[in-house]
């Protein structure tokens, strides 16, 4: 009875009701997005840090080195000599060291040269196929396999650099030999090969760029014994193309190394040792990500304060709507009292009106917030290969948000409800 009457009274002035619901919906939507993004963002970034105490790489921005090597969302700071890196990879402090070599992409997805330890680091399981065993074998993450419809045996050519619009390599085709199951981590959006594949792809380019153009082509320099030399060069080139580079090639370069220590002493000692004895740097991913979260925290707090401000404004809007409506419905309430309605029932009618507005606003706000997260997830997947799950429900925080929404409605309705409770029947009917 009280709920039905309250619902009808809510729509006594529809424009005021719609305004209040819109304000509540906007505030709840913003806070819902913040709750989901903050939790999932932190979980995803923390899960990718497991097993990485230090990132060894070229000198430059340590944050850039961490983002590019751990999260694959930035360009690397440069390359380092693999022979020099191996000296530190065998350090007594080191439990596990995973080398990484970047350079190419396929349709915007990075091709990363590494070892099978990288797959084990993320505890990724094979959905189909096997790990790479020879040059130009690749293992693809679940997201890439799904979006690009890659199957076992699919072949493709890499594009130089990190941009999909780069120059496509005309030689060397990658072959898909394995597809991983979803992990929810960065490996889902990577194409993995062995490191010699990356070297061989670019080593061939370097050799081609300095070769004398073929006989009959523009720029060819004729030398003594050219015919014999041409045949000899073709034979050498053919032999070179058939000979795969190995991980033991001297003088080669990699991008970075993900290092896990046997004990945490290395975290304190290595950055100074590396800086003093090499031209490399040792970046601490935990420290760098904490700095990044602090920077993000300023923006998240600003949005949170904005949402709370909108919610307070919606509370004021509900209060004004109920207060003005009460003035116009005094006679109605007086007649209800005459016909047997109790003071408490009038109090509850006004209170229920506010609660109904809050419940409707919260309901639409959570839906709008999740729709907004779908759009945000699509944008972040295209730019950072990082998606969010809009269907996740964070019960503790969203329950608090629901309680906060009802509390705002309760405070907004308190004064109008008290006035309805203390209504003077005889005076109201006489004035009417």
N, C-alpha and C positions, 0 to 999 in steps of 0.2 A: 504493500500500500504506500508506504513512505517513499520507497525507491521509484515506484511508478509515477507518483506525484512530482518527485524531484526531477525526473527525466523530462516531464512535460514542462515544468517551470524553467528548465535549462534553456529550452527553445522558445521561451516567451519573447526574447529579443535575440534573434538568430545572429545578427551581425556582431554583437558583443560576444556571444558564445564562440563564433568562428574565430574572432580575433584572439581570444584567450587560448583556444585550442592550438592555433597556429604558433603563437609564442611559445607555448609549452612544447609543442612538437619540435620546433627549431632547437630549443635548448637541450631537450633529451637526445635528439639526433646527434648534436655535436659531442655531447658527453659520451654517448654510446660509441661513436667512432673513436674517440680518444681512448676509452677503456680497452677496446679491442685492438687498436693499432699498437698502443703502448705495450700490452702484454705479448702479443704475437711478435712484434718487432724485437723486443728484448729476448724472447725465447729463441727466435730464429738466429739472431746474431750470437747469442750465447752458445747455442748448440754447435755452431760452426767453429767456435773457438776451442772446443774440446780437443785436447792433445796438441795444442799449439802454445808453447810458452814464449817463443821468440820467432820473429821472421827475419831471416838473413837476406839482405839484398843490397842493391846499389844505393849510394848516398843520395839524399834528397829528403823529401817530406816523409817522416815516419808514418803519418796517418795515411798518406797515399800508398805507401808500400803495403800497409796492413789491408787497406780496402781492396787493392788490386790482387794481392796474393791469397788472402783468406776469403774475401767476399766476392771477388771478381766483378767489382762495380767501378773500377777506375783503371786508367792506364798505368803500367808499372813505371818505376823511377829510372829504369835502365837495366842493363845486363851486368852480370858479374862472371868472372872467369871460373869455370867449373873445377879446374884443377886446384885453384886457391880455395874454393868453397869446400872441396872434399877434405882438405886438411882440418877444417873446423867441424865438418860432419863426423869425423872420427875422434873428436875430442872426448876425453873420459867422462865429462859431464853429460854427454848426449846419449839419450835412450833411443831416440828414433829421429831421423832426418829425412824429409821428403823433398826432393828437388822438383822445381817447376820450371817449364820453359814455354813462354807464350810467343805469339807471332802472327797467328792466322785465326780466321773465323769462318763459319759457314752460316750464311744468312743471318749474321749478327750474333751467333752463338760461338763462344770462344772454343778454340781447339787448344787443349792444354797438354803439353808433353810432361809426363810424370812416370811414377812407378806404381806397381800394384798396391803399395802401402797406402797410397792416396785413397783407393777404393775401400781398403780396410779401415782407414781412419774414420770414415763416415758410416762404417758398418753397413755398407750398401750390399744388397744381395742381387744376384743375377735373375732377371725374369726370363731372359732367353740368352743363349750363346755362352760365351766364355770371355776371359780377359785377353787383352792384346798380347801377342807372342812374337810378332815380327813388325818390321817397319810398315807404316801405313795401315795397320790394323787399328780400329778405333772402337771404343766402348762409349755408348751414348746414354745420357740421363733420361729418366722416364718422361720428363716434361718435353724434352726435345723430340723424343721418339713419337710422342703423341701428337704434338703440334705439326711436325714436319713429315709425319707418316713414314718414318724410317723403319726398315725391316732388316733382318739379318741378310747380309749379302748386298745391301744397297751401297752403291759407290757414288762418290761426289768429289769435287775439287774445292780446295780451300781458297779463301780470299785473303790477300795480304792485309795485315793490320787488324784493328778491332772494329772497323766500320764495315757494314755489309756492302757499302758501295765501293769498296776498294778494288784493287786489281786482282783478277782471278788468276791463280797459277795454272799455266797451260800444261804442266807436267805433274805427274804423281797424283794418283787417285787414292783417296781413303776408302777403306772397305769396312762396313759395319760388321763386327764379329760378336758384339755383345750388347744387350740392352738391360739396364738396371731397373730394379723395382723402386717405387717412390720412397724417398726418405724425408721429404720436407726440408731438405738442406740444399746448399748451393750446388752440390754435385748433380742434382736433378736437371740443371740447366747448362751442363758442360759436356763437351766432346773430348774424350780422353784418348791419348795415344802414348807410345813410348817417346822418350826424349830424342833418340836418333831420328825419328820421323821428322821432327821440327828442324833439326840440324840439316838433314838431307834435302828437305824442301828448299831451304834458303841457301845451302851450300851449292846446289845446282844452279840457282839464280846467279850467285856470285861468279861461278865459273863461266856461265854463259855471257855475263856482262863484259868479261875481259877477253873473251876469245876473239880471234881474227874471224870476220865474217866468212861464210863459206865461199868456195870458188864460184864465181859468176854473180855474186851478190854485190850490191853497192858497198864500197868501203873495203873490199877485200884487197889485201896487200900481196902482190906477187913476189915471191922470194925464190932463190935458187933451189931447185929440186922441189918446186911447189906441188907437182903432181904426186910425187912420192909422199911428201909431207901431208897432203890432203887425205890420202888413203890411210896414213899412219894415224892422223888425228881422229878420223872417223872411228878407227878401230879402238883407239884409246877412250874416246867418248862412249862408245858402246860398252866397253869393258867397265867404265866408271859408273854408267847407269845401272849395270847389273850388280855392282858391288854395293851392298848396303853399308851405311855407316853404323858404328857400334857405340855403346856407351863409353868405351875406353878411348875414343878419339881424343888426341891431345889438342890443347889450345882452344877448345870449344867454350861457348858461353851458355849460361842459363839465366833465368829471370830472378829466381829467389829460392830460398829453402825454408820449409816449415820445420821448426826444431822443437822437440819435446825433451825435457831434461830428466835425468834420473832423480835429482833432488832440486829444490828451488834455489839453491845457491847460484846456479847458473843464471837465473833471472837477474840477480844483483850484480854479478861479475861480468857477464858477457858484453853488455853494451859498452862498457869502458874498454875491455880488452879488444873488441873488434875495432872500435874507433881509434885506439892507439896503435894497433899493429897492422891494420889493413885499410884499403880504400872502400870498404863496405860499411854497412851499418846494421845493427841489431835492434829492431823495433819491437817494443813490448805491446802486443795486441790488446791485452786487458787494459793497460793504461790509456792507450790511444782511443779505445772504444768508450771508456768512461768519460774521456774528454768530449767525445762526440755526443754522448748521451746528455752531458751537461749543456751543450749548445742546443740540442734538440729540446731539452727540458724547458728552456726559456720560452720557446715558441709554443710548446704544449701547455705550459702554465698560462700563457696569455690566452690561448683558445679556451682553456678551462674556465678562466675568470670571465671571459666573454659569455660563455654558456650559462654560468651561474647568474651573471647580470641579466641575461635575457629571461631566465627563470624567475628572478625577482620581479622583473617588469611584468611578466605574465601573472604573478601573484597579485601585484597591484591592480592589474586589469580585472582579475576575478573579483577582488575586493570592491572595486568601483562598480562593477556590473551588479553584484549582489546587493550592495548598499543602495544603489539607485532603484533597483527592482523592488527592494523591500519597501521603499517609500510608496511606490505605486500599488503595492499589494497588501498594505496594512488592513484595509477593509476586508479583503479576502481572508487574511489570517484571523481577524476578529470573528468573522462568521464561522470559521472552522472551530474556534474556541467555543462559541455559543452552541455549536452542534456536537460538542463533546470531545473535541480534540484537546489533548493535554499540552501543557507548556513544553514538555520535553519533546513531544512530537514535532512541534513547530521548530524547535532548535535543531532537531535531526534532519528535517526537510531541507533547511538552509545549508546545513553541513554536508548533506548528501549531494546537493547540487554542485558544490565545490569539488567534492571527491570524484563525482562523475566526470567533470571537466578534466581533472587531473589524470584519471584512468584512461580516458580517451586520448588525451595528449601524450601520455606515456606510450600507449599502444602504437599510435602513429609515429611517434618519435623513434621507437626502436626499429620499426620497419624502415623508415626513411634513413636512419643511421646505417642500417645494413645495406640498403641500396647504394648509399654513398660509398660504403666500403668496397662494394663490387666495382664501382667506377675507379676508386683509388687503387684497388688491386690490379686492375687492367693497366692503369698508367704505370704503376711501379714494376709490373712484370715486363713491360716493353722497355723501360729505361734501366732498371736495376735487377731484372730477373728475380724479383722478390714478390711473392703473392701473399694475400691474406685470406683467411677463412671467415666469411661473413656469417656463417651459420653457427659458429661457436658461441656458447652462452657462458659467460663468466658469472656464476650464480652469486658469489659473495658481493662483488662490486655492483652488479646490476640490481640486486635486491636492495642494496643501500641507496642506489639511485631512485628506485621505485618508492622507497620510504621517504627520501628527500622530497620527491615530487608531491606525495600525499601530505607531507608536513607543510609545504608551501601552501597547498590548498586549504589545510586546516587553519593555518594562521590567517589566511586571507578571509576565511568565512567566519572567524571567531566573533568579531564585533557585530556583523549583521545577524549572526545566529543568536547572540546574547540579546540584541534588540528585539528579535522575534520572541524570545523567551519571556522578556519582561514587558511585552506589549500590554498596554492598558485598554481592555476591551471596551468599556463604557465610553471612554474619551474618544477612542477611535471611531466607534459607531456614531457618536453624537456629531463629530466633525464630518463624517461621511454623509 
